[in-house]
Structures are given as C-alpha cells and as structure tokens.
Amino acid sequence: MASSMAASMAPALSFSPRLSCNGCDQSTFPCVSPTFRRNSRLRKLIHNVQHRSRSNARTTKLERKLRVVAEAAPTDSHGVQTKTAEGAVANGQALPTAPPSEKSENGNKVPENLESPDGYHGWNEPNTSPFLSIIVLGATGDLARNKIFPALFALYYSGNLYKKIAIFGYSRSELTDEEFRDMLSESATCRVDEGEKCEEAMETFLQSVYYESGGYSTCDGMKKLDSRLKKLEGMGEANRIFYLSVPHEVVPDVSKCLSRDAESKTGWTRLIVEKPFGVDSESSAKLADSLLQHLDESQIYRIDHHLGKELIENLTILRFSNLVFEPLWTRTYIKSVQVLLAEDWGMEGKGGYFDQQGIIRDIVQSHLMQTIALFAMEPPVSLDDEDIRNEKVKVLRSMRMPSLQDFCLGQYKASVSKDGKSRIRSYLEEPGVNPNSLTPTFVAGVLYIDNARWDGVPFLIKAGYGLIKHKVEIRIQFHHVPGNLYREQIGMNMDMASNELIIAVQPEEAIFLKINNKVPGLGTQLDSSELNLLYKEKYDGEVIPDSYERLILDVITGDNHLFIRSDELQATWDLLTPLLKEIEELKVAPEMYTFGGRGPVGAYYLGAKHGVRWADE
C-alpha cells in the first residue's frame, strides 16, 4: 500500500532533469556560476559599507544635536543640567523651545534636519515618554497659591510627575513668567524636606512654571495658551490637565473654550472642577449639562479635598480587607453612625462667599454626604472606579428625604478669646456678610438609608464653624450586649459601655476601638478602654500627603473613584434641595451659640430624640 501511494505521488515530487553547468550538479539547485557568486558577495559587501556610512552620518547628526543641548544647559552643584538656553525645564530635563533650524508643520516648530519622527522633534522625545502640561486657571487666587501649587511641587519633589512637564498659571492678571515665579516662591514651602536639596528642587521646579494671561469669557487667551503649549510639547504624545480654580459661574465658558481651542490633539485632556457644583438641583444639573456638551464624563474630575484625606481613603480598606469588621457593618450590630466636621475658626475672609452658600451647601452637600456614601455602600464588584461610584450612587438614592424637624441650625455670636484679652466678632460682623443674615454656620441633622443593610440606623451629621476644637471623625456606636452579664458592674448608663469604632480623620490621624475591660485588682470593676492605632506613632517618619497631592496624582493616573460623578451630584442635590427651600421660604432663624463653644443646645435635644449621645458629650 505504501509503495502504491509513493508511486501515485511520484510525478508531483519529481525533480527537473540533470543539467551540467561548469561541472556543477544541478539536480535540485539553480545553475550559479562561481563568477556570479563572487560578484554577489562583492555587491553585498559594498551595500553594507554604504549602509554603515549612512547610519554613522545619522548618528553624527544626533550627537551634534545632543551636544548642543548639553552645552546650552548649565549644571547644578551635582552636575545635573537644570536650564537650557531658552529656559524651559521639566523635572530637571532640558526642554528648549527654539531649536537652531526649524520649519512649521501643523503649527508646530520642527527641526529641518530631522530625517524621521523618531528623532528630537520640538526638542522632545515623542516616542519614548509623554509630555504633561498642567494648567491652573485662577492661578493668582488663594486656593491656587496656598494649596494647588504647593501640592504640585510636593509631587514634583517626590518624583510623581512626568519627566517632561510644563506647569502654567492662567488668570486675568498681567504677569510675566518671572513675576509669576516670584509670586509662587513667596507662598511655596518645602514642607517635605527643609534641607538644601529641597531649595534646589524648588528652583528647578519654578523653571518649569510659566504664565499666560487671559480672560474667562472669551477664547482668545486659550488660543494663545495652546500655541505656547505646542511649542513645549513637540509632536509626541502630549497630555493636558486643566484645573479650574475659578468662580463657578464662568466654568461653562471656560470649558467650552478649552475644549475647542486648547484640548490636546495627541493625548488625553482632563478637567478638574472645584466646588460649589451649583446651589440646588436645577443649577447643578445645568452646570453638569454645560460641561457634558464639550467633554466626556470620564474627562471631568469634580474635586472635594475632604475625600483626599488619609483616613477617608482608608474607609473601604478598613472595611473590606478586615474580616472582623465587614460582618458587623450592618444594622444588626450598629446602633448609630456619627459624621462630625468641626472647625475652631471663623470665616477668615470668606464671609461674602459663605453668606451665599451656608453650611449645608458648603460642607454637607459634598464632604459629609460623600463620606456617608463611601462608608455605607455595598461591596463593589471590583476596585474599578466606576464600580465604586455605582455603589455610592445606590446609597444616595436609598436615602430618606430629610425632614426639617430632624435638623438643628445655628449661628455663632460674639465671644471673648480664651485668654480673655480680645473680643471675637460674631458672624454678622464678618466682612461681606449681610447684617441681617439668617445663614447658618452650624448644622446638626439625622439621615436614614432605607435599604436592607441600614434600615432604622440613624446617621447623625454635625458640622460647624467657631466650635471648641478642630475635629473631623466618624464614630460607629454598636448595640448593647444582649443580656449583659456585667450589667451591675457597668451601672445604669449602658451607652457608656457600648463598643465604638472611632475613625479620627483630623487633626491627628488615628483609629480607636472602644471596649470594656476589667480593671486590674481583686474586685470585678469594668472600665471602658481604647485599643488605638495612632498614625504618628505607628508610621513615625512617614509624611502623610496633603489631600490635594493625593487627588491631583489620581487625576494624572486616571483614578477617579474619589471624584464626584454627575449622577452622584444630582442624587445629593435631589435630597437637599427641598430642605434648603423649606428653610429659606420659612426664614428659619438659626439658634445662636457662643464662638468657641460646643454649638447650639438644640443639637443635643436632637440627639436625644433619636436615642444617640453625641461624641463630645
């Protein structure tokens, strides 16, 4: 069978007839003379020599270009190049803006002697690492000078920014680059390291900072800004972040202009928006629609600095990575939850703004509602940003509509300083505040989440200015032990014996677990003790980053789970807008409380009404 198969295949496998060529057996190979083979080797050798010559020529051009950069950039005390002939520096990397020979291509300057896009295009390395531009609009304001730019420097110093970076300030004020750098140097601090190394880094950082003046209602300034950015970015991948530290009424115009005239064409563009995100449900929806007309939801980062605090971000980790807590995170074991944000200072110059907003819009709508959503949400499908935000929205939509009877409003009055030597003015005496204002500076309230996990559990919120001390914390009080065998040793006040988990966000980060314990001795006396995790002791030497550092880095990396999505925002305003309208229509007068005290007495009656003792009682 095998032989017959071979016979049938023989015609297909037959070779050409044997030929003779200068004595060479050509049964299977083509006829090639020795002369032809010698000539082929010679041609190949000549080709290789010519190829190496061209490669050397290209290398020489690149070396000359690199030598120009090296000679144009002076070095610091460590031999690190810090500045180019044109003064453009990014993370210590030389970024000249005007190469010696250039032509125009798509509005960008291109060196004429480049033979491929793999070379230095616009004095940038387009195919090796991307370029990042961060533009802060409202750059001369207090927030930008005191928070945003110091956070950017801290990220730069810790190596968390791109190697190729340009940071632009943008506002209406007419300033030069140098004048703007001088202004920043007065407010910027080296909180991460007070040594000489930090001072040197500060000087290098400021060389990466530029300034462009322009208005917010027209697009001319954005066009000029885009032109300057292109000169620095070159032709490679260029990403841009716009931080809108501007009045909320100009946000729609600014977003329209930057999306039309300054959005990156070779990378991503992201927009950071500061609160307030409207003043009620209608204005918030209008603002969201104006942004979404020009940008995708994934590009918008509504920032709330409170969510960038270390212990707030630790909420989900504490709960979902510790088996001891997750089973307890339910109405079966938790009696109440308190979310507190107390400030021991007054308006400090922002009375005019605050008088238009009030404590509910300023703190409750964003800070406290977002904290509750993170605390109470169901386990997400994954740690993906959208999965987390989906669960937060479910919590907000499950909340019962708040009732005015479950809220207490207050306003601080004049007082005397702790040393008794000076008078502290009342809220109504603050600059920019209406002398007859009913705007509350304090709020206490009770919220309920009507779902299977939290049904019947009161979530108490309290926030205010001019209180006895600065404190931000979340306090979880557990139910009493059923049929407690040690009731006689505890006494009649069972609340004092309840277990509590306290998450201290500020001023000193810590986690406390309050338990009942036997006092050492012959008797059986119980004492309420705390198991504590003090961050300053446990993590001694670790620098806890400022919330703006964390959140800006999240924007750079594209992590938006701590930023507020449009539907989250709308769900919050849908809850609070009816309450705000009722307060304003009824002209509810806030209860007066002394500056430096514990707040209005009505807050304690409110707690008692719902069977809860406030944490500071």
C-alpha positions as CSV (number, residue, x, y, z in Angstrom):
1,M,0.0,0.0,0.0
2,A,2.9,2.3,0.9
3,S,4.6,1.6,-2.4
4,S,1.5,2.3,-4.4
5,M,1.0,5.6,-2.6
6,A,4.6,6.5,-3.3
7,A,4.1,5.7,-6.9
8,S,1.0,7.8,-7.2
9,M,2.8,10.8,-5.7
10,A,6.0,10.4,-7.8
11,P,5.1,12.8,-10.5
12,A,4.5,15.6,-8.0
13,L,7.8,15.0,-6.4
14,S,10.0,14.6,-9.4
15,F,13.0,16.9,-9.9
16,S,14.0,18.7,-13.1
17,P,16.4,16.9,-15.5
18,R,20.0,16.8,-14.5
19,L,21.9,19.6,-16.2
20,S,25.5,20.4,-16.3
21,C,27.0,23.9,-15.7
22,N,30.7,24.1,-15.4
23,G,30.8,20.7,-13.7
24,C,28.1,21.6,-11.1
25,D,25.5,19.1,-10.3
26,Q,22.1,20.9,-10.8
27,S,19.6,18.2,-10.0
28,T,17.9,20.4,-7.3
29,F,19.6,23.8,-7.3
30,P,19.7,26.6,-9.9
31,C,22.7,27.0,-12.0
32,V,25.0,29.6,-10.5
33,S,28.5,30.2,-11.8
34,P,31.5,30.9,-9.4
35,T,31.9,34.3,-11.1
36,F,28.3,35.2,-10.2
37,R,28.8,34.1,-6.6
38,R,31.9,36.3,-6.3
39,N,30.1,39.3,-7.8
40,S,27.2,38.8,-5.4
41,R,29.4,38.8,-2.3
42,L,31.2,41.9,-3.6
43,R,27.8,43.8,-4.1
44,K,26.7,42.7,-0.6
45,L,29.9,44.0,0.9
46,I,29.6,47.4,-0.9
47,H,25.9,47.6,0.3
48,N,26.9,47.0,3.9
49,V,29.6,49.6,3.8
50,Q,27.3,52.2,2.4
51,H,24.6,51.4,5.0
52,R,27.1,51.8,7.8
53,S,28.2,55.1,6.3
54,R,24.6,56.4,6.3
55,S,24.0,55.2,9.8
56,N,27.1,56.9,11.0
57,A,26.0,60.1,9.3
58,R,22.7,60.0,11.1
59,T,24.3,59.2,14.4
60,T,26.7,62.1,13.9
61,K,23.8,64.5,13.4
62,L,22.0,63.2,16.5
63,E,25.3,63.5,18.5
64,R,25.7,67.1,17.3
65,K,22.2,67.9,18.4
66,L,22.7,66.3,21.8
67,R,26.0,68.2,22.2
68,V,24.1,71.5,21.5
69,V,21.6,70.6,24.2
70,A,24.3,69.6,26.7
71,E,26.3,72.8,26.1
72,A,23.2,75.0,26.3
73,A,22.1,73.6,29.6
74,P,24.2,74.6,32.7
75,T,24.5,72.2,35.5
76,D,23.9,72.5,39.3
77,S,26.3,71.5,42.1
78,H,25.7,67.9,41.4
79,G,26.4,68.1,37.7
80,V,22.7,67.9,36.8
81,Q,21.5,70.0,33.9
82,T,19.0,72.5,35.1
83,K,18.4,75.1,32.5
84,T,18.5,75.4,28.7
85,A,19.3,78.3,26.5
86,E,15.6,79.1,26.3
87,G,14.9,78.4,29.9
88,A,12.4,75.6,29.6
89,V,13.0,72.9,32.2
90,A,10.8,69.9,33.3
91,N,11.7,67.8,36.3
92,G,15.3,68.8,35.6
93,Q,15.1,67.8,31.9
94,A,16.2,70.3,29.3
95,L,13.3,71.3,27.0
96,P,14.5,74.1,24.7
97,T,11.7,75.8,22.9
98,A,13.6,77.2,19.9
99,P,15.9,74.8,18.0
100,P,18.5,76.4,15.8
101,S,16.9,75.4,12.5
102,E,13.2,74.9,12.2
103,K,10.2,74.9,9.9
104,S,6.5,74.8,10.5
105,E,4.3,71.8,10.4
106,N,0.7,71.9,11.6
107,G,1.5,74.9,13.6
108,N,4.5,73.2,15.4
109,K,8.1,74.1,15.0
110,V,10.1,71.2,13.5
111,P,13.9,71.0,13.1
112,E,14.7,70.8,9.3
113,N,17.5,68.3,9.7
114,L,15.3,65.5,11.2
115,E,15.1,62.5,8.9
116,S,12.3,60.6,10.8
117,P,9.8,61.3,13.6
118,D,11.9,59.1,15.9
119,G,14.4,61.9,16.5
120,Y,14.2,65.0,18.7
121,H,11.1,66.7,17.4
122,G,10.4,70.1,19.0
123,W,13.3,69.2,21.3
124,N,11.2,66.4,22.9
125,E,11.4,62.6,22.7
126,P,7.9,61.8,21.2
127,N,8.2,58.1,21.1
128,T,9.9,57.5,24.5
129,S,7.9,59.3,27.1
130,P,4.8,61.6,27.0
131,F,4.7,65.2,27.9
132,L,2.3,66.5,30.6
133,S,1.0,70.1,30.9
134,I,-0.9,71.2,34.0
135,I,-2.7,74.5,33.6
136,V,-4.2,76.1,36.7
137,L,-6.9,78.7,35.9
138,G,-7.4,81.3,38.6
139,A,-3.6,80.9,39.3
140,T,-3.4,84.1,41.4
141,G,-6.1,83.2,43.8
142,D,-5.6,82.0,47.4
143,L,-6.5,78.3,46.6
144,A,-4.0,78.1,43.8
145,R,-1.2,79.8,45.7
146,N,-1.7,78.1,49.0
147,K,-2.9,74.6,48.0
148,I,-2.6,73.7,44.4
149,F,0.9,74.9,43.5
150,P,2.4,73.6,46.8
151,A,0.8,70.2,46.1
152,L,2.3,70.2,42.6
153,F,5.7,70.9,44.0
154,A,5.4,68.1,46.5
155,L,4.5,65.7,43.7
156,Y,7.5,67.0,41.7
157,Y,9.8,66.6,44.6
158,S,8.7,63.1,45.3
159,G,9.1,62.1,41.7
160,N,5.4,61.6,41.0
161,L,5.2,63.9,38.0
162,Y,6.2,63.2,34.4
163,K,9.8,63.8,33.5
164,K,8.7,66.1,30.7
165,I,6.3,68.7,32.2
166,A,5.2,72.3,31.9
167,I,3.0,73.9,34.6
168,F,1.1,77.0,33.5
169,G,-0.7,79.6,35.6
170,Y,-3.6,81.4,33.8
171,S,-5.6,84.3,35.1
172,R,-6.7,87.8,34.2
173,S,-3.7,89.5,35.8
174,E,-0.9,90.7,33.6
175,L,2.2,89.0,34.7
176,T,5.4,87.7,33.1
177,D,6.8,84.2,33.7
178,E,9.4,85.6,36.1
179,E,6.9,87.7,38.0
180,F,4.6,84.7,38.5
181,R,7.5,82.5,39.6
182,D,8.5,85.2,42.2
183,M,4.9,85.2,43.5
184,L,4.8,81.5,43.9
185,S,8.2,81.4,45.6
186,E,6.8,83.6,48.4
187,S,3.9,81.1,49.2
188,A,5.5,77.8,48.3
189,T,7.1,75.8,51.1
190,C,9.4,72.9,51.5
191,R,7.3,71.0,54.0
192,V,8.6,67.7,52.8
193,D,12.3,68.5,53.4
194,E,13.7,71.7,54.8
195,G,17.3,71.0,53.6
196,E,19.3,72.5,50.8
197,K,18.2,69.7,48.5
198,C,14.6,70.9,48.7
199,E,15.6,74.5,48.0
200,E,17.5,73.4,44.9
201,A,14.5,71.4,43.7
202,M,12.3,74.4,44.3
203,E,14.4,76.5,42.0
204,T,14.3,73.8,39.3
205,F,10.6,73.3,39.7
206,L,9.9,77.0,39.2
207,Q,11.8,77.0,36.0
208,S,9.1,74.5,34.7
209,V,6.4,77.1,35.6
210,Y,5.0,79.6,33.1
211,Y,2.3,82.1,33.0
212,E,-0.3,83.2,30.4
213,S,-2.8,86.0,31.0
214,G,-6.3,85.9,29.5
215,G,-10.0,86.3,30.2
216,Y,-12.5,83.6,31.1
217,S,-15.5,84.7,28.9
218,T,-13.6,84.8,25.6
219,C,-11.4,82.1,23.9
220,D,-8.5,84.4,22.8
221,G,-6.5,83.5,25.9
222,M,-7.0,79.8,25.3
223,K,-5.7,80.1,21.8
224,K,-2.5,81.8,23.0
225,L,-2.1,79.3,25.7
226,D,-2.5,76.4,23.2
227,S,0.2,78.0,21.0
228,R,2.7,78.1,23.8
229,L,1.9,74.6,24.9
230,K,2.6,73.2,21.4
231,K,6.0,74.8,21.3
232,L,7.0,72.9,24.5
233,E,5.2,69.7,23.8
234,G,6.5,69.0,20.3
235,M,4.9,66.3,18.1
236,G,4.9,63.4,20.6
237,E,2.2,62.3,23.0
238,A,1.1,65.3,25.0
239,N,-1.4,65.2,27.8
240,R,-3.1,68.1,29.5
241,I,-4.8,68.8,32.8
242,F,-6.8,71.9,33.3
243,Y,-7.5,72.8,37.0
244,L,-10.5,75.3,37.2
245,S,-9.9,77.3,40.4
246,V,-12.4,79.9,39.1
247,P,-15.8,81.2,40.1
248,H,-18.4,78.6,39.2
249,E,-20.4,81.0,37.0
250,V,-17.6,81.1,34.4
251,V,-17.0,77.3,34.3
252,P,-19.3,76.8,31.3
253,D,-17.5,79.4,29.2
254,V,-14.1,78.2,30.2
255,S,-14.9,74.5,29.5
256,K,-16.2,75.5,26.0
257,C,-13.1,77.5,25.1
258,L,-10.6,75.0,26.3
259,S,-12.4,72.1,24.6
260,R,-12.5,74.0,21.4
261,D,-9.1,75.7,21.4
262,A,-6.8,74.1,23.9
263,E,-7.7,70.4,24.1
264,S,-4.8,68.0,23.4
265,K,-4.8,66.5,19.9
266,T,-2.1,63.9,20.7
267,G,-3.1,62.7,24.1
268,W,-5.8,62.9,26.8
269,T,-7.3,66.0,28.3
270,R,-8.7,66.1,31.9
271,L,-10.6,68.8,33.7
272,I,-10.6,69.4,37.5
273,V,-13.6,71.4,38.7
274,E,-13.8,72.9,42.2
275,K,-17.0,73.2,44.2
276,P,-19.5,74.7,44.5
277,F,-21.2,72.4,42.0
278,G,-24.3,74.6,41.8
279,V,-26.5,75.8,44.6
280,D,-29.5,73.5,44.1
281,S,-30.8,70.6,42.0
282,E,-31.6,72.8,39.0
283,S,-28.4,74.9,38.9
284,S,-26.3,71.7,39.4
285,A,-28.0,69.9,36.5
286,K,-27.5,73.0,34.3
287,L,-23.8,73.2,35.2
288,A,-23.3,69.4,34.5
289,D,-25.1,69.7,31.1
290,S,-22.8,72.6,30.1
291,L,-19.7,70.5,30.9
292,L,-21.0,67.4,29.1
293,Q,-21.7,69.4,26.0
294,H,-18.0,69.7,25.4
295,L,-16.4,66.9,27.4
296,D,-17.0,63.3,28.3
297,E,-17.9,62.3,31.9
298,S,-14.6,60.4,32.1
299,Q,-12.7,63.7,31.5
300,I,-14.4,65.6,34.3
301,Y,-12.9,65.4,37.9
302,R,-15.1,67.2,40.4
303,I,-12.8,67.5,43.3
304,D,-13.6,67.5,47.0
305,H,-10.4,67.9,49.0
306,H,-12.1,66.2,52.1
307,L,-12.1,62.9,50.1
308,G,-8.4,63.0,49.7
309,K,-7.7,62.7,53.4
310,E,-5.8,59.6,54.5
311,L,-8.5,58.1,56.8
312,I,-11.3,58.8,54.3
313,E,-9.5,56.8,51.6
314,N,-8.8,54.1,54.2
315,L,-12.5,53.6,54.8
316,T,-13.0,51.0,52.2
317,I,-9.7,49.3,53.1
318,L,-10.6,49.1,56.8
319,R,-13.9,47.5,56.0
320,F,-13.4,45.2,53.0
321,S,-9.9,43.9,53.9
322,N,-10.6,43.0,57.5
323,L,-12.9,40.1,58.2
324,V,-13.5,41.3,61.8
325,F,-15.3,44.4,60.5
326,E,-17.3,43.5,57.4
327,P,-19.8,41.2,59.1
328,L,-20.5,43.9,61.7
329,W,-21.2,46.6,59.1
330,T,-24.9,46.3,59.3
331,R,-28.0,47.3,61.3
332,T,-27.8,44.1,63.2
333,Y,-24.8,45.3,65.1
334,I,-24.5,49.1,64.5
335,K,-26.8,51.3,66.6
336,S,-25.8,54.7,65.0
337,V,-23.2,56.4,62.9
338,Q,-21.9,60.0,63.5
339,V,-20.0,62.0,61.0
340,L,-18.5,65.2,62.5
341,L,-16.7,68.1,61.0
342,A,-15.9,70.9,63.5
343,E,-13.8,73.9,62.8
344,D,-12.4,76.2,65.6
345,W,-12.0,79.2,63.4
346,G,-14.5,81.6,61.8
347,M,-14.9,82.9,58.2
348,E,-11.3,84.1,57.8
349,G,-12.1,86.4,54.9
350,K,-14.6,84.3,53.0
351,G,-17.7,85.7,54.6
352,G,-19.1,87.0,51.4
353,Y,-18.9,83.7,49.7
354,F,-20.2,81.7,52.7
355,D,-23.2,84.0,53.2
356,Q,-24.4,83.0,49.7
357,Q,-23.8,79.3,50.4
358,G,-24.4,78.4,54.0
359,I,-23.2,75.4,56.0
360,I,-25.4,72.8,54.2
361,R,-24.2,73.7,50.7
362,D,-20.6,74.3,51.8
363,I,-20.0,71.2,53.8
364,V,-23.0,68.8,54.0
365,Q,-23.7,68.6,50.3
366,S,-20.2,67.3,49.4
367,H,-18.0,66.5,52.3
368,L,-20.4,64.7,54.6
369,M,-22.7,63.1,52.0
370,Q,-19.8,61.6,50.1
371,T,-18.3,60.3,53.4
372,I,-21.6,58.6,54.2
373,A,-21.8,57.1,50.7
374,L,-18.3,55.6,51.0
375,F,-19.0,54.3,54.5
376,A,-22.4,52.7,53.8
377,M,-22.0,51.4,50.2
378,E,-22.3,47.7,49.4
379,P,-19.2,45.8,48.4
380,P,-18.4,46.8,44.8
381,V,-17.9,44.2,42.1
382,S,-14.2,45.3,41.8
383,L,-12.0,48.2,42.7
384,D,-12.6,49.7,39.3
385,D,-13.5,53.4,39.6
386,E,-17.0,53.1,38.1
387,D,-17.9,50.0,40.2
388,I,-17.2,52.0,43.3
389,R,-19.1,55.1,42.2
390,N,-22.0,52.9,41.1
391,E,-22.3,51.7,44.7
392,K,-22.1,55.2,46.1
393,V,-25.0,56.3,43.9
394,K,-27.1,53.5,45.2
395,V,-26.6,54.7,48.8
396,L,-27.5,58.3,47.9
397,R,-30.7,57.1,46.1
398,S,-31.7,55.0,49.0
399,M,-31.6,57.9,51.5
400,R,-34.9,59.0,53.0
401,M,-35.9,62.6,52.2
402,P,-34.6,64.7,55.1
403,S,-37.1,66.4,57.3
404,L,-36.7,69.9,58.8
405,Q,-37.8,68.5,62.2
406,D,-34.6,66.4,62.1
407,F,-32.3,69.3,61.7
408,C,-30.9,72.0,64.0
409,L,-29.3,75.2,62.7
410,G,-27.0,77.6,64.5
411,Q,-25.0,80.8,64.0
412,Y,-22.1,81.9,66.1
413,K,-22.2,85.1,68.1
414,A,-19.5,87.3,69.5
415,S,-17.3,86.0,72.2
416,V,-14.1,86.6,74.1
417,S,-10.8,84.9,73.3
418,K,-9.5,82.1,75.5
419,D,-7.0,84.4,77.2
420,G,-9.8,87.0,77.9
421,K,-7.8,89.8,76.2
422,S,-9.6,90.3,73.0
423,R,-13.1,90.1,71.6
424,I,-14.1,87.7,68.8
425,R,-16.6,89.2,66.4
426,S,-19.9,87.5,65.5
427,Y,-20.7,86.0,62.1
428,L,-22.9,89.0,61.4
429,E,-19.9,91.3,61.9
430,E,-17.8,89.4,59.4
431,P,-16.8,91.4,56.2
432,G,-19.1,90.7,53.3
433,V,-21.9,89.3,55.5
434,N,-25.4,90.8,55.5
435,P,-26.0,92.2,59.0
436,N,-29.5,90.6,59.0
437,S,-28.3,87.3,57.5
438,L,-30.0,84.1,58.6
439,T,-27.3,81.9,57.0
440,P,-26.4,79.1,59.4
441,T,-22.8,78.5,60.4
442,F,-23.7,75.2,62.2
443,V,-25.9,72.3,61.3
444,A,-26.8,69.0,63.0
445,G,-29.1,66.6,61.4
446,V,-30.3,63.0,61.1
447,L,-30.4,61.0,57.9
448,Y,-31.7,57.5,57.2
449,I,-30.8,55.0,54.5
450,D,-33.8,52.9,53.6
451,N,-32.2,49.7,52.4
452,A,-31.8,46.2,53.9
453,R,-28.4,46.8,55.4
454,W,-29.1,50.2,57.2
455,D,-32.8,50.2,57.8
456,G,-33.5,52.1,61.0
457,V,-29.9,53.1,61.7
458,P,-29.6,56.9,62.3
459,F,-26.7,58.6,60.5
460,L,-26.1,61.8,62.5
461,I,-24.2,64.6,60.9
462,K,-22.7,67.7,62.6
463,A,-20.7,70.5,61.1
464,G,-19.9,74.0,62.1
465,Y,-17.5,76.9,62.4
466,G,-16.4,78.6,65.6
467,L,-16.6,75.5,67.7
468,I,-14.5,74.4,70.7
469,K,-11.9,72.5,68.7
470,H,-11.0,71.3,65.2
471,K,-12.1,67.7,64.7
472,V,-13.1,65.5,61.8
473,E,-14.2,62.0,62.7
474,I,-16.5,59.1,62.0
475,R,-17.9,57.4,65.1
476,I,-19.7,54.0,64.9
477,Q,-21.6,53.0,68.0
478,F,-22.6,49.4,68.3
479,H,-25.7,47.9,70.1
480,H,-25.6,46.9,73.7
481,V,-24.7,43.4,74.5
482,P,-28.0,41.4,74.9
483,G,-28.5,40.1,78.4
484,N,-25.2,41.6,79.5
485,L,-23.9,39.5,82.5
486,Y,-22.0,42.5,83.8
487,R,-24.9,45.0,83.9
488,E,-24.4,45.6,87.7
489,Q,-20.7,46.3,87.2
490,I,-21.4,48.7,84.3
491,G,-24.1,50.7,86.0
492,M,-27.3,52.2,84.6
493,N,-25.7,54.1,81.8
494,M,-25.4,51.4,79.2
495,D,-24.4,53.9,76.5
496,M,-21.1,54.4,78.3
497,A,-20.4,50.7,78.0
498,S,-21.3,50.4,74.2
499,N,-18.5,49.4,71.9
500,E,-17.4,52.1,69.5
501,L,-15.1,52.3,66.5
502,I,-13.7,55.8,66.0
503,I,-12.0,56.9,62.8
504,A,-10.2,60.1,63.6
505,V,-9.5,61.9,60.3
506,Q,-8.1,65.2,61.8
507,P,-6.2,66.8,63.5
508,E,-4.3,63.6,64.3
509,E,-5.0,60.5,62.2
510,A,-5.9,57.5,64.3
511,I,-8.3,54.6,64.7
512,F,-9.7,53.7,68.1
513,L,-11.8,50.7,69.2
514,K,-13.6,51.2,72.5
515,I,-14.0,48.0,74.5
516,N,-15.0,47.1,78.1
517,N,-12.1,45.7,80.2
518,K,-11.6,44.6,83.8
519,V,-9.6,47.0,85.9
520,P,-6.6,45.1,87.5
521,G,-7.2,44.2,91.1
522,L,-9.1,41.8,93.4
523,G,-12.6,43.1,92.6
524,T,-14.6,43.0,89.4
525,Q,-14.7,46.5,88.2
526,L,-15.2,47.3,84.5
527,D,-13.6,50.1,82.6
528,S,-14.1,51.5,79.1
529,S,-10.7,51.3,77.3
530,E,-9.5,52.1,73.9
531,L,-7.4,50.0,71.6
532,N,-5.6,52.6,69.4
533,L,-3.7,52.9,66.2
534,L,-2.0,56.3,66.3
535,Y,-0.6,57.1,62.9
536,K,2.2,59.4,64.2
537,E,3.5,56.5,66.4
538,K,2.9,53.6,64.1
539,Y,4.2,55.3,61.0
540,D,6.8,57.6,62.5
541,G,8.8,59.3,59.8
542,E,6.2,58.8,57.1
543,V,4.9,62.0,55.6
544,I,1.2,61.9,55.2
545,P,0.5,63.7,51.9
546,D,-1.8,66.6,51.7
547,S,-5.2,65.8,50.2
548,Y,-4.6,67.9,47.1
549,E,-1.4,66.0,46.4
550,R,-3.3,62.7,46.5
551,L,-6.2,63.9,44.4
552,I,-4.1,65.6,41.7
553,L,-2.0,62.4,41.4
554,D,-5.2,60.5,41.0
555,V,-6.1,62.8,38.1
556,I,-2.7,62.2,36.5
557,T,-3.1,58.4,36.8
558,G,-6.8,58.5,35.7
559,D,-8.2,57.2,39.0
560,N,-11.5,58.9,39.6
561,H,-13.2,56.9,42.3
562,L,-12.7,59.7,44.9
563,F,-14.2,62.3,42.5
564,I,-17.9,63.0,42.1
565,R,-19.8,61.8,39.1
566,S,-22.8,63.7,37.6
567,D,-25.4,61.2,38.9
568,E,-23.9,61.2,42.4
569,L,-24.1,65.0,42.4
570,Q,-27.7,65.0,41.2
571,A,-28.8,62.4,43.7
572,T,-27.3,64.5,46.5
573,W,-29.0,67.7,45.4
574,D,-32.3,66.0,44.9
575,L,-32.1,65.1,48.6
576,L,-31.1,68.5,50.0
577,T,-32.8,71.0,47.6
578,P,-36.3,70.6,49.2
579,L,-34.8,71.0,52.7
580,L,-33.0,74.2,51.6
581,K,-36.1,75.6,50.0
582,E,-38.1,75.0,53.1
583,I,-35.5,76.7,55.3
584,E,-35.3,79.7,53.1
585,E,-39.1,80.1,52.5
586,L,-39.9,79.8,56.2
587,K,-36.9,82.1,57.1
588,V,-35.9,79.7,59.8
589,A,-33.8,81.6,62.4
590,P,-30.7,79.8,63.5
591,E,-30.0,79.3,67.2
592,M,-27.2,81.5,68.5
593,Y,-24.2,79.8,70.1
594,T,-21.0,81.3,71.6
595,F,-17.9,81.3,69.4
596,G,-15.5,78.7,70.9
597,G,-18.3,76.6,72.4
598,R,-19.9,73.3,71.6
599,G,-22.7,74.6,69.4
600,P,-26.4,75.2,70.0
601,V,-28.2,73.3,72.7
602,G,-30.8,72.2,70.2
603,A,-28.3,69.7,68.7
604,Y,-28.3,67.7,72.0
605,Y,-32.1,67.6,72.1
606,L,-32.0,66.3,68.5
607,G,-29.5,63.5,69.5
608,A,-31.7,62.5,72.5
609,K,-34.8,62.4,70.2
610,H,-33.1,59.6,68.2
611,G,-31.5,57.9,71.2
612,V,-27.9,58.9,70.5
613,R,-25.3,60.6,72.5
614,W,-23.0,63.0,70.6
615,A,-19.4,62.1,70.6
616,D,-18.4,65.3,72.5
617,E,-20.9,64.8,75.4
